[in-house]
């Protein structure tokens, strides 16, 4: 009889050596394709739809994509999508470094709230709370260190709240009309 360590090692080796079956490959392909489409929508949409909100610009498409990704794919892929959209927006000169904390925290909380409560309204609430409150407060030290801006703790809150609320509302209308099982089966 094998001991416990041998069983663990054999399972790890089997996992690494055994290629995924056709269904697992299709699920991975669907996931990556859906993520790529949402990244493209978020990157291009932020160039087309934005408006000034006091000290910052509002990019509601980013927040809408965060909520849609959170509902369809879950918190992990939603955070990855938010990071890549923020990275592309920065590389294209369409955003600032502040796109990272707001987008990623909002996407995570949207996915977490949707997973915990199972209601789409909670995903939107998670985006607004994550980006509008936590993301804006985390942006203050980032702006201070990287951008050299010395602003108060509540400086970014109104702009981030307006942007995230607008995007979360747009996403709520979209996900309310789409059955996630029909759109993506991951």
C-alpha positions as CSV (number, residue, x, y, z in Angstrom):
1,X,0.0,0.0,0.0
2,X,1.3,3.4,-0.9
3,X,1.8,6.0,1.7
4,X,0.1,9.4,1.7
5,X,3.0,11.3,0.2
6,X,3.2,8.9,-2.8
7,X,-0.5,9.4,-3.5
8,X,-0.1,13.2,-3.5
9,X,2.9,13.1,-5.8
10,X,1.2,10.7,-8.2
11,X,-1.9,13.0,-8.4
12,X,0.3,16.0,-9.1
13,X,2.3,14.2,-11.8
14,X,-0.9,12.9,-13.3
15,X,-2.4,16.5,-13.4
16,X,0.8,17.9,-15.0
17,X,1.3,15.1,-17.5
18,X,-2.3,14.4,-18.5
19,X,-3.5,16.8,-21.2
20,X,-6.9,18.4,-20.7
21,X,-9.8,16.7,-22.4
22,X,-11.6,18.3,-25.3
23,X,-14.4,19.7,-23.1
24,X,-11.9,21.4,-20.7
25,X,-10.1,22.9,-23.7
26,X,-13.3,24.3,-25.1
27,X,-14.1,25.8,-21.7
28,X,-10.7,27.4,-21.6
29,X,-11.1,28.7,-25.1
30,X,-14.5,30.1,-24.4
31,X,-13.2,31.8,-21.2
32,X,-10.2,33.4,-23.0
33,X,-12.3,34.4,-26.0
34,X,-15.0,36.0,-23.7
35,X,-12.2,37.8,-21.8
36,X,-10.7,39.1,-25.0
37,X,-14.0,40.4,-26.3
38,X,-14.7,42.2,-22.9
39,X,-11.2,43.6,-22.9
40,X,-11.7,45.0,-26.5
41,X,-15.0,46.5,-25.5
42,X,-13.6,48.1,-22.4
43,X,-10.5,49.5,-24.2
44,X,-12.3,50.8,-27.3
45,X,-15.4,51.9,-25.4
46,X,-13.4,54.1,-23.0
47,X,-12.0,56.0,-26.0
48,X,-15.5,56.6,-27.3
49,X,-17.6,57.2,-24.2
50,X,-16.2,59.4,-21.4
51,X,-17.1,62.7,-19.7
52,X,-15.4,65.0,-17.3
53,X,-16.3,64.6,-13.6
54,X,-14.6,67.3,-11.7
55,X,-10.9,66.4,-11.2
56,X,-11.0,63.3,-13.3
57,X,-12.6,61.8,-16.4
58,X,-15.4,59.2,-16.1
59,X,-15.0,56.1,-18.2
60,X,-18.3,54.3,-17.6
61,X,-17.6,51.5,-20.1
62,X,-14.8,50.2,-17.9
63,X,-17.1,49.9,-15.0
64,X,-19.9,48.3,-17.1
65,X,-17.4,45.7,-18.4
66,X,-16.3,45.0,-14.8
67,X,-19.8,44.2,-13.8
68,X,-20.6,42.2,-16.9
69,X,-17.3,40.2,-16.4
70,X,-18.1,39.7,-12.7
71,X,-21.6,38.3,-13.5
72,X,-20.6,36.1,-16.4
73,X,-17.1,34.9,-15.4
74,X,-16.6,35.5,-11.7
75,X,-14.2,37.6,-9.6
76,X,-10.8,36.2,-10.8
77,X,-11.4,36.8,-14.5
78,X,-13.1,40.1,-13.8
79,X,-10.0,41.4,-12.0
80,X,-7.7,40.1,-14.8
81,X,-9.9,41.9,-17.4
82,X,-9.9,45.1,-15.4
83,X,-6.1,45.0,-15.1
84,X,-5.5,44.4,-18.8
85,X,-8.0,47.2,-19.8
86,X,-6.2,49.5,-17.4
87,X,-2.8,48.5,-18.8
88,X,-4.0,49.0,-22.4
89,X,-5.6,52.3,-21.6
90,X,-2.3,53.5,-20.1
91,X,-0.2,52.2,-23.0
92,X,-2.5,54.0,-25.4
93,X,-2.5,57.3,-23.4
94,X,-6.2,57.0,-22.6
95,X,-5.9,56.7,-18.8
96,X,-3.8,57.3,-15.8
97,X,-2.2,55.0,-13.2
98,X,-5.4,55.5,-11.1
99,X,-7.3,53.1,-13.5
100,X,-5.7,50.2,-11.7
101,X,-6.8,50.5,-8.1
102,X,-10.4,51.5,-8.9
103,X,-11.0,49.1,-11.7
104,X,-9.5,46.0,-10.0
105,X,-11.0,46.5,-6.6
106,X,-14.4,47.3,-8.2
107,X,-14.2,44.2,-10.4
108,X,-13.3,42.0,-7.4
109,X,-16.0,43.3,-5.2
110,X,-18.6,43.0,-8.0
111,X,-17.7,39.4,-8.6
112,X,-17.5,38.6,-4.9
113,X,-20.9,40.2,-4.1
114,X,-22.5,38.4,-7.1
115,X,-21.0,35.1,-6.0
116,X,-22.1,35.6,-2.4
117,X,-25.7,37.0,-3.0
118,X,-26.5,35.7,-6.5
119,X,-28.2,38.9,-7.5
120,X,-27.0,41.2,-10.4
121,X,-27.9,44.3,-8.4
122,X,-25.2,43.2,-5.8
123,X,-22.6,43.0,-8.6
124,X,-23.4,46.7,-9.5
125,X,-23.3,47.6,-5.8
126,X,-19.9,45.9,-5.5
127,X,-18.5,47.9,-8.4
128,X,-19.7,51.2,-6.9
129,X,-18.4,50.4,-3.4
130,X,-15.2,48.9,-4.7
131,X,-14.3,51.6,-7.2
132,X,-16.2,54.6,-5.8
133,X,-15.1,54.2,-2.2
134,X,-12.2,51.8,-1.8
135,X,-10.5,52.5,-5.1
136,X,-10.7,56.2,-4.7
137,X,-9.3,56.1,-1.2
138,X,-6.4,53.8,-2.4
139,X,-5.8,56.3,-5.3
140,X,-4.7,59.0,-2.9
141,X,-1.4,57.5,-1.8
142,X,-0.8,56.2,-5.3
143,X,-1.3,59.7,-6.7
144,X,1.0,61.1,-4.0
145,X,3.8,58.7,-4.6
146,X,3.7,58.2,-8.4
147,X,2.1,61.4,-9.7
148,X,3.4,63.7,-7.0
149,X,-0.1,65.0,-6.2
150,X,-0.8,65.9,-2.6
151,X,-4.6,65.8,-2.2
152,X,-6.9,65.1,0.6
153,X,-8.3,61.6,1.3
154,X,-11.8,62.4,-0.2
155,X,-10.5,64.2,-3.3
156,X,-11.2,61.4,-5.8
157,X,-14.4,60.0,-4.2
158,X,-17.0,62.1,-6.0
159,X,-15.4,61.5,-9.5
160,X,-15.0,57.8,-8.9
161,X,-18.5,57.4,-7.5
162,X,-20.1,59.2,-10.5
163,X,-18.1,57.1,-13.0
164,X,-18.6,53.8,-11.3
165,X,-22.3,54.4,-10.7
166,X,-22.9,55.4,-14.3
167,X,-21.1,52.3,-15.6
168,X,-22.7,50.0,-13.0
169,X,-26.1,51.2,-14.1
170,X,-25.4,50.6,-17.7
171,X,-24.1,47.1,-16.9
172,X,-27.2,46.4,-14.8
173,X,-29.4,47.1,-17.8
174,X,-27.3,44.9,-20.0
175,X,-27.0,41.9,-17.7
176,X,-30.7,42.1,-16.8
177,X,-31.6,41.5,-20.4
178,X,-29.0,38.7,-21.0
179,X,-29.3,35.2,-19.6
180,X,-25.8,34.4,-18.7
181,X,-26.3,30.7,-19.4
182,X,-27.3,31.4,-23.0
183,X,-24.5,33.8,-23.6
184,X,-21.5,32.0,-22.0
185,X,-21.4,28.4,-20.7
186,X,-18.1,28.3,-18.9
